[in-house]
Amino acid sequence: MCFLRRPGAPASWIWWRMLRQVLRRGLQSFCHRLGLCVSRHPVFFLTVPAVLTITFGISALNRFQTEGDLERLVAPSHSLAKIERSLASSLFPLDQSKSQLYSDLHTPGRYGRVILLSSLGDNILLQAEGILQTHRAVLEMKDGRNSFIGHQLGGVVEVPNSKDQRVKSARAIQITYYLQTYGSATQDLIGEKWENEFCKLMRKLQDEHQDLQLYSLASFSLWRDFHKTSILARSKVLVSLVLILTTATLSSSMKDCLRSKPFLGLLGVLTVCISIATAAGIFFITDGKYNSTLLGIPFFAMGHGTKGVFELLSGWRRTKENLPFKDRVADAYSDVMVTYTMTSSLYFITFGMGASPFTNIEAVKIFCQNMCVSILLNYFYIFSFFGSCLVFAGQLEQNRYHSIFCCKIPSAEYLERKPVWFQTVMSDGHQQTSHHETNPYQHHFFQHFLREHYNVWITNIYVKPFVVILYLIYASFSFMGCLQIIDGTSIINLLASDSPSVSYAMVQQKYFSNYSPVIGFYVYEPLEYWNSSVQEDLRRLCSGFTTVSWVEQYYQFLKVSNISANNKTDFISVLQSSFLKKPEFQHFRNDIIFSKAGDENNIIASRLYLVARTSGDKQEEVIEVLDKLRPLSLSKSIRFIVFNPSFVFTDHYSLSVTVPALIAGFGVLLVLILTFVLVIHPLGNFWLILSVTSIELGVLGLMTLWKVNMNCISILCLIYTLNFAIDHCAPLLYTFVLATEHTRTQCIKRSLQEHGTAILQNITSFLIGLLPLLFVPSNLTFTLFKCLLLTGGCTLLHCFIILPVFLTFFPPSKKHHKKKKRAKRKEREEIECIEIQENPDHVTTV
């Protein structure tokens, strides 16, 4: 191997170039040997994956379980809200409360809720009979549990100019029935049965009261409607598989019955399917539990796996036909598997980072773990199972067997005596191929379209200004969308769209969004409540809130009763002996914790309840209230915590859900930057970083404009976008930077001819396979469809429109290739002149 040094080039540059060449050729040599090994032992490499799939597939069926804890999946695993809940639960256990109000809970537990909505324009307060009948029916339910209720009015209209804010009318009323289960497993099962009966009763009462609309919700409703997505999507996923199989089969076909490979396209998709089935078996064997977010894994794995299938097919078409089929398989591996290995490694790195301890959402972590296993098996099955299929197909082609009917193709003389239809079915393309054409695979319709029509059009100088304008529009909308990112803290974004939970949430948001949920305010250290400065601090903290407070009621009681309690002894004595014994104040006993040291009583902890006035986005304003109150607990003399069960889901959710995408993106950029000096060409990595960044920001911005929130599904799709973009842009860019044609235009044409067919086949199959998701009535699948559609669309836009134009403007330059060829041509002309001068007679005769 000889490396010539360019004039003026430093020695270090030469050494790095040599290292890149050695690494590249070493990887190609390894892949070539791998291809030879597969081609020599195809039965072994076909059998081992099949046995693995059967073994793990049967295990998956026997061990299939669904995840029943929704909080564990979608709530941040490590959050301050969970610590606050533990503290609140230890201070005020539920089983110690005898006469509870709906605001007393610091855990949702088992419950049933119903919203009764009157007809348009009617007053719900005038339909008391229907409300009471519903209430009595609930209390008289079979297998009923001890429960306490809380109610709330919605769509309230107040009496004009009333000082005491009297209610004139209301549109809706919400009634909540909390069950006393106390954490017992047996009582929890009975509570679950009660909730099922409650939902059935509400459906029955809806038929009886046509003048009222009933919207019910129970504690298990969210999990049921979350899991419902998987049930609704089963048939649609099968339809997607059929569409992908059909598209792959048709796109791998040609008129040439010898070189057409429809069965290879079909077997390629089936290879990815059995690798996914094996990964699912491994997941369930390791005690994994299925949840609806895993619905995206088949689409993610299919997008990467079929890319390797179509690239191997394109690599096979680029090999020389006169070689033995085993050598052709080895050459295809040498040409394709280096890039496919790199992209598979990046998939593993990015999703591996998503599965790291830094990920705070369990659903994202479980998904990323499964994707890592799927990618590894995908890679193994592509080079083993599909490689064996390629060997058998190559053997059939070498022996001139029909690609569909597997019969011997007759000679041209025999075909001339047969009807036209027989000639069409059995023609091997001999008549269409001219004697000087070296590559009969150019007749593939995608390749013919790209070579004869599209390459000429996209490199036309009059098209380039419009492409630049198109990219500026794309970048503008993407940037505009990135400035409007919305946090998807609401769990409704993951539920079936036609489910009772979503209907209930929409009605609640419409009529009950004026106030926040009840926020527990827990003072967990002894406090001098009788001190005027402490009283002032409490009033300042609670200002702006509607409060349910024993402190406020006690101060009012002392004022009305004209009792002075300015010291600790009097304050606690009056509180215990007088205030808490009155019937109207007895429920406050559960809000105060006393301790006795000798003859002296102390208040060691207490609680009060706050309700904030909200408008617009209730969820976002509650998060703002939480963020404002928490710092005050550290800066003020009063040590307190604030808690509501919904805080477990919303506490730092935006940070928790975006961290995996940020880590994955940083990991990809770091890998690409660190390998600048090791890859085929540094400018290839530079262009790859720019392309991936452009596609990622485009998908992020456009999905925001399409009303997609930042939840765990959209974040997983963004991680996948990084890899999908690399998967398709990397072969195109590396072929361009290594091309030795005279001009950039010729280099980009060559890149599109070599890889454009595989890219077009894969993205077309990918996008067509997404269409059935559009018909699944679920917010989760809508999010999945929108994000993956934008991923495929933006990647297609960059590979076939933006990159082919922009690469003709910017480096790498191809002038040194032109100078080399001119120097070789000049050297050749000088040699010819010397021969002519030495043999003038020969020149005369010529």
Protein Blocks (a to p, Z undefined) as FASTA:
>chain_A
ZZdddehiafklmmmmmmmmmmmmmmmmmmmmmmmmmmmmmmlmmmmmmmmmmmmmmmmm
mmgccdfblklmmpcfbdfklmmmmmmmmmmcfklpmbdcfklpcbfkjaddddddddeh
iafklmmmmmmmmmmmmmmpghiacdddddddehiacdehiaklpafbdfbdcdddddde
kopaklmmmmmmmmmmmmmmmmmmmmmmmmbccddddfklmmmmmmmmmmmmmmmmmmmm
mmmmmmmmmmmpcfblklpcfklmmmmmmmmmmmmmmmmmmmmmnopacdfklmmmmmmm
mmmmmmmmmmmmmmmmmpcfkbcfklmmmmmmmmmmmmmmmmmmmmmmmmmmmmpmklmb
fklmmmmmmmmmmmmmmmmmmmmmmmmmmmmmmmmmmnopafklopacddfklmmmpcfk
lmmmmpghlmmpcfklmblklmpmklmmmmmmmmmmmmpmklmmmmmmmmmmmmmmmmmm
mmmcccffbfklmccfkbmklmmmmmmmmmmmmbccddddddfbdcdfkbmklmmmmmmm
mgoiacddfklmmmmmmmmnopacfbfklmmmmmmmmmmmpmklmmmmmmpccddehjac
cdfbdcdddddddehjlklmmmmmmmmmmmmmmmpmbdcddddfklmmmgoklmmmmmmm
mmmmmmmmmmmmmmmmmmmblklmmmmmmmmmmmmmmmmmmmmmnopacdfklmmmmmmm
mmmmmmmmmmmmmmmmmpccfblklmmmmmmmmmmmmmmmmmmmmmmmmmmmmmpccfkl
mmmmmmmmmmmmmmmmmmmmmmmmmmmmmccdfklmmmmmmmmmmmmmmmmmmmmmmmmm
lmmmZZ
